[in-house]
Amino acid sequence: MTPEEAKHMQLTLVRAKAYGELFGCKPGAFFASHQLKGASDPGFIDVFVYPIEMAGVEGPIYGAVTNGMSDRRMAEGDDPGQPVAAS
């Protein structure tokens, strides 16, 4: 396991707990980064999908939350060793 994978796993556990507290339930679906990314994409971004109940609204409603996007900075900065999300 690479250091990036280990970091992603560690942060995912923390975020999953926070998402569960926020939505009050476990996700109805989870899409891991390896299911979503292309072969050349070095990032680890997962998607958690939660059912949401809303008064007066018929039919299912779902909230999708990305996990891992904040692990990479969005632009060049002071630390050249930090990976950049946008290339």
C-alpha positions as CSV (number, residue, x, y, z in Angstrom):
1,M,0.0,0.0,0.0
2,T,1.4,3.4,-0.9
3,P,1.5,6.3,1.6
4,E,-1.3,8.0,-0.4
5,E,-3.5,4.9,-0.1
6,A,-2.8,4.6,3.6
7,K,-3.6,8.3,4.1
8,H,-6.9,8.0,2.1
9,M,-8.0,4.9,4.1
10,Q,-7.2,6.7,7.4
11,L,-9.1,9.8,6.5
12,T,-12.0,7.8,5.0
13,L,-12.7,6.2,8.4
14,V,-12.8,9.6,10.1
15,R,-15.0,11.1,7.3
16,A,-17.4,8.1,7.2
17,K,-18.1,8.5,10.9
18,A,-18.8,12.2,10.5
19,Y,-21.0,11.6,7.4
20,G,-23.0,9.0,9.5
21,E,-23.5,11.5,12.3
22,L,-24.5,14.2,9.7
23,F,-27.0,12.0,7.8
24,G,-28.1,9.9,10.8
25,C,-27.6,6.6,8.9
26,K,-25.2,4.4,7.0
27,P,-24.8,5.1,3.3
28,G,-27.2,3.4,1.0
29,A,-24.4,3.0,-1.5
30,F,-20.6,3.5,-1.7
31,F,-18.5,3.8,-4.8
32,A,-14.8,3.3,-4.1
33,S,-12.2,5.3,-6.0
34,H,-11.0,2.3,-7.9
35,Q,-14.5,1.8,-9.3
36,L,-14.7,5.4,-10.5
37,K,-11.3,6.5,-11.7
38,G,-9.5,6.0,-15.0
39,A,-6.2,4.1,-15.1
40,S,-4.2,7.3,-15.4
41,D,-5.9,9.1,-12.5
42,P,-3.7,9.0,-9.4
43,G,-6.3,10.4,-7.0
44,F,-8.5,8.6,-4.5
45,I,-12.0,10.0,-4.5
46,D,-14.9,7.9,-3.3
47,V,-18.6,8.7,-3.3
48,F,-21.0,8.0,-0.4
49,V,-24.7,8.0,-1.2
50,Y,-27.2,8.6,1.6
51,P,-31.0,8.4,1.6
52,I,-32.6,11.7,2.7
53,E,-36.2,12.1,4.0
54,M,-37.8,15.4,3.3
55,A,-41.3,16.3,4.4
56,G,-43.7,16.9,1.6
57,V,-41.5,15.3,-1.1
58,E,-42.6,12.0,-2.7
59,G,-40.1,9.5,-4.0
60,P,-36.6,8.8,-3.1
61,I,-34.1,11.6,-2.5
62,Y,-30.3,10.9,-2.2
63,G,-27.4,13.0,-1.2
64,A,-24.0,12.1,-2.7
65,V,-20.9,13.1,-0.8
66,T,-17.4,12.9,-2.3
67,N,-14.6,11.7,-0.1
68,G,-11.0,12.5,-0.8
69,M,-11.2,15.7,-2.8
70,S,-9.7,17.7,0.0
71,D,-6.7,15.4,0.2
72,R,-5.1,17.3,-2.7
73,R,-4.7,21.0,-3.0
74,M,-6.5,22.7,-5.9
75,A,-3.6,24.8,-7.2
76,E,0.1,25.3,-7.0
77,G,1.4,26.5,-3.7
78,D,4.4,26.7,-1.5
79,D,4.9,22.9,-1.0
80,P,6.1,21.4,-4.3
81,G,5.8,17.9,-2.8
82,Q,2.0,18.2,-2.3
83,P,0.0,16.6,-5.1
84,V,-2.3,18.9,-7.1
85,A,-5.9,18.0,-7.9
86,A,-6.1,20.0,-11.1
87,S,-3.5,19.4,-13.7
